[in-house]
Amino acid sequence: MKRFLLLLPLIVIAGLVLNWVLTPASHDRDWRADYSRLPSVSEQDGLYRVANTRNWDYAEDGAVTRQEWIEAEIDPDTLTQAYFLVEPFGSVDAIAHTMLVFTFADGAAYVASIEARREVGEAYSAAKAAVLPIFEYMFVWTTERDMYGNSEFMAGDALYRYALDIPLEQQKAVLKAMLDETAEVEAQPRWYHTLFSNCTNVLARTVNKIAPDAVPLNKAWFLTGYADEFLYEQGFISNARSFEDTHAAAHISAVIRELYDIKEPKAFSSALKTRLNGG
């Protein structure tokens, strides 16, 4: 009995690992409306199309007032700037959602977000997702206006947007890697895991596919609320000022509220760019 008790933790761990291995992930479930459409990526002559890009409207009370899905046309050669977006959750510094924003010469801007895909009536649980295979993850592609309205009004979270301070050609490579990874997830569903397959380390591993070890392993891979400070320390975000000043300048929530009445996505993103650049 004593030997069994000593082995029990190993038996439990082995059982949990086996559960992850033997339980197949699936795209075929009764998904919540905002996760109901999986983005589909096609490419021809360097031009990408992302079907099922979300472009919803939100009221200030968080209600969805319009549901629209569009096909985004993305030409990486016209990328003007990529941004790292952080959405802190509550008062715990270590917890946040992270995303990438890509802006283009024609004024369009799209957000790529790795999210735990939830079914109708299903609530997110970080604790459960660290132990059991209960959520698949998906790449969510949205217009900038959609994601910002979703975070600001539906979730009630602050948003911080940092310009990536890396050469534009590298930013274009990151964009292509995100599009390619989106296509791979469409072809093969994958499990979300709070620590090992989350919004930040999936992004990091995707970047490392094209540039090995470009994003070194760090606590921010697991404690995602520290991701912006980590990128600042690595020089991926400009460190010309202190992190505290950089962080304060990245806060865009008030500007989102000012501009949200601009309905057309390109016009919203163009106005946001002008406003944040001091115009």
C-alpha positions in Angstrom: 0.0 0.0 0.0 2.8 2.4 0.9 4.4 1.7 -2.5 1.1 2.4 -4.3 0.7 5.7 -2.5 4.2 6.7 -3.6 3.3 5.8 -7.2 -0.1 7.4 -7.1 1.0 10.9 -8.3 2.8 9.3 -11.2 -0.2 7.3 -12.1 -2.4 10.4 -12.0 0.0 12.3 -14.2 0.3 9.5 -16.6 -3.5 9.2 -16.8 -3.9 12.9 -17.5 -1.3 12.8 -20.2 -2.9 9.8 -21.8 -6.3 11.6 -21.7 -4.8 14.5 -23.7 -3.2 12.1 -26.2 -6.2 9.8 -26.7 -9.0 12.5 -26.8 -9.2 13.9 -30.4 -9.7 17.6 -30.9 -12.5 18.6 -33.2 -13.9 21.5 -35.2 -17.4 19.9 -35.1 -19.2 21.2 -32.0 -22.1 23.5 -31.1 -20.0 26.6 -31.0 -20.8 29.9 -29.5 -21.8 32.5 -32.1 -18.5 34.4 -32.0 -16.5 31.2 -32.5 -18.9 29.6 -34.9 -16.9 30.3 -38.1 -13.4 29.0 -38.4 -11.2 31.4 -40.5 -10.2 29.8 -43.8 -7.0 31.0 -45.5 -6.2 30.8 -49.2 -3.2 32.2 -51.1 -2.5 32.9 -54.7 0.4 34.9 -56.1 1.3 36.2 -52.7 -2.2 37.6 -52.0 -4.0 36.0 -49.0 -7.7 35.8 -48.5 -9.1 35.1 -45.0 -12.7 34.0 -45.1 -14.8 34.3 -41.9 -13.0 37.4 -40.7 -15.2 38.8 -37.9 -16.6 42.3 -38.2 -19.2 42.7 -35.5 -20.6 45.8 -33.9 -21.0 46.2 -30.1 -23.1 48.6 -27.9 -21.5 50.2 -24.9 -23.4 47.8 -22.7 -21.6 44.9 -24.4 -24.5 43.7 -26.5 -23.8 42.6 -30.1 -25.8 44.9 -32.4 -24.6 43.4 -35.8 -23.0 40.2 -36.9 -21.0 40.3 -40.1 -18.4 38.0 -41.5 -16.2 39.3 -44.3 -13.4 38.0 -46.5 -10.2 40.0 -45.8 -7.8 40.5 -48.6 -4.3 40.7 -47.2 -1.2 41.6 -49.3 1.8 41.3 -47.0 3.8 43.5 -49.3 1.6 46.4 -48.3 2.0 46.0 -44.6 2.9 49.2 -42.9 3.2 48.3 -39.2 2.6 45.3 -36.9 1.6 45.8 -33.3 1.5 43.7 -30.1 -1.8 44.0 -28.3 -2.3 43.3 -24.6 -5.6 42.9 -22.9 -5.1 42.5 -19.1 -7.7 40.6 -17.1 -8.6 42.0 -13.7 -6.1 43.2 -11.2 -3.6 40.2 -11.5 -0.6 41.4 -13.4 0.4 37.9 -14.6 -2.9 37.3 -16.5 -3.7 38.9 -19.9 -4.7 38.1 -23.4 -2.2 38.9 -26.2 -2.8 39.5 -29.9 -1.1 40.9 -33.0 -2.4 43.7 -35.2 -1.4 44.3 -38.8 -2.0 47.6 -40.6 -1.8 48.2 -44.3 -1.2 50.9 -46.8 -4.9 51.1 -47.9 -6.0 51.8 -44.3 -7.2 48.3 -43.5 -6.1 46.7 -40.2 -6.7 43.2 -38.9 -6.2 41.5 -35.6 -5.0 37.9 -35.2 -5.9 36.3 -31.8 -5.4 32.8 -30.5 -8.4 31.9 -28.3 -9.9 29.0 -26.5 -12.9 28.1 -28.7 -16.0 27.8 -26.6 -19.3 26.0 -27.1 -22.7 27.3 -26.5 -23.1 27.8 -22.7 -19.5 27.0 -22.0 -17.5 29.3 -19.7 -13.7 29.6 -19.9 -11.8 28.1 -17.1 -8.0 28.5 -17.0 -7.7 25.9 -14.2 -9.7 23.2 -16.0 -7.8 23.9 -19.3 -4.5 23.3 -17.5 -5.6 19.8 -16.6 -8.2 18.6 -19.1 -8.7 18.7 -22.9 -11.9 20.8 -22.9 -11.2 23.6 -25.3 -9.8 23.6 -28.8 -8.0 26.7 -29.8 -8.5 28.7 -33.0 -7.0 31.7 -34.7 -9.6 34.5 -34.6 -9.2 37.1 -37.3 -11.1 40.3 -37.0 -11.2 43.9 -38.2 -9.5 46.3 -35.7 -12.8 47.9 -34.9 -14.4 44.5 -34.0 -11.7 43.4 -31.7 -11.4 46.7 -29.9 -15.1 47.0 -29.5 -15.3 43.4 -28.2 -12.6 44.0 -25.6 -13.7 47.5 -24.6 -17.5 47.0 -24.4 -18.2 43.2 -24.3 -15.4 42.2 -22.0 -14.8 45.6 -20.3 -11.0 45.2 -20.5 -8.3 47.8 -21.1 -6.2 47.5 -24.2 -2.5 48.4 -24.7 -1.1 48.5 -28.3 2.7 48.5 -28.9 4.3 49.0 -32.2 6.8 46.2 -33.0 10.3 47.7 -33.3 11.7 45.2 -35.8 12.5 45.6 -39.5 9.4 45.7 -41.8 10.5 42.6 -43.7 10.5 40.7 -40.4 7.1 42.0 -39.6 5.9 40.8 -43.0 7.4 37.4 -42.3 5.5 37.2 -39.0 2.2 38.1 -40.8 2.8 35.3 -43.3 3.6 32.9 -40.5 0.3 33.7 -38.7 -1.6 33.2 -41.9 0.1 29.9 -42.6 -0.5 28.7 -39.0 -4.2 29.7 -39.3 -4.4 27.4 -42.3 -2.7 24.6 -40.4 -5.2 24.9 -37.5 -8.0 24.8 -39.9 -6.7 21.6 -41.4 -5.9 20.0 -38.0 -7.7 21.0 -34.8 -5.6 21.4 -31.7 -6.2 21.5 -28.0 -5.8 24.7 -26.0 -3.7 24.4 -22.8 -3.5 27.2 -20.2 0.3 26.8 -19.9 1.6 25.1 -23.0 -0.8 26.2 -25.9 -2.1 29.7 -25.0 -2.5 33.0 -26.7 1.2 34.0 -26.1 3.3 30.9 -26.5 1.4 29.8 -29.7 2.4 33.2 -31.1 6.0 32.8 -29.9 6.3 29.3 -31.4 4.9 30.4 -34.7 7.5 33.2 -34.9 10.2 30.7 -33.9 9.2 28.5 -36.8 10.5 31.1 -39.2 13.4 32.4 -37.0 14.5 29.7 -34.5 14.9 31.0 -31.0 13.9 34.6 -32.0 11.6 34.6 -29.0 13.4 32.9 -26.2 11.6 30.9 -23.6 10.5 33.1 -20.7 8.0 33.2 -17.9 5.9 35.4 -20.1 5.1 32.2 -22.3 3.1 31.0 -19.3 2.3 34.1 -17.3 1.1 36.1 -20.3 0.5 39.4 -18.5 4.3 39.9 -18.5 4.5 39.5 -22.3 4.8 43.2 -23.1 7.5 43.8 -20.6 9.4 40.8 -21.9 9.2 42.1 -25.5 10.3 45.5 -24.3 13.4 43.9 -22.6 14.1 42.0 -25.8 14.0 45.1 -27.9 11.0 44.0 -29.9 9.1 47.0 -28.5 11.0 50.3 -28.5 12.8 50.9 -25.2 13.8 54.5 -25.8 11.7 55.4 -22.8 11.1 53.6 -19.5 8.8 50.6 -19.6 6.4 52.5 -17.4 6.2 55.4 -19.8 5.9 53.1 -22.8 3.1 51.1 -21.1 1.2 54.3 -20.3 1.5 55.6 -23.9 0.3 52.2 -25.3 -3.1 52.5 -23.5 -5.7 53.1 -26.2 -9.0 52.4 -24.5 -10.1 56.1 -24.3 -9.4 56.6 -28.0 -11.4 53.5 -28.9 -14.5 55.0 -27.2 -13.9 58.4 -28.9 -13.8 56.9 -32.4 -16.1 53.9 -32.2 -19.0 55.7 -33.9 -17.0 55.5 -37.1 -18.7 52.4 -38.5 -16.5 51.6 -41.6 -13.5 49.5 -40.5 -10.9 51.2 -42.7 -12.1 54.6 -41.7 -12.0 53.6 -38.0 -8.4 52.3 -38.3 -7.2 55.3 -40.3 -8.8 57.7 -37.7 -7.2 55.7 -34.9 -3.8 55.9 -36.5 -4.1 59.7 -37.0 -5.3 60.1 -33.4 -2.5 58.0 -31.9 0.0 59.8 -34.0 -1.1 63.1 -32.5 -3.3 64.3 -35.3 
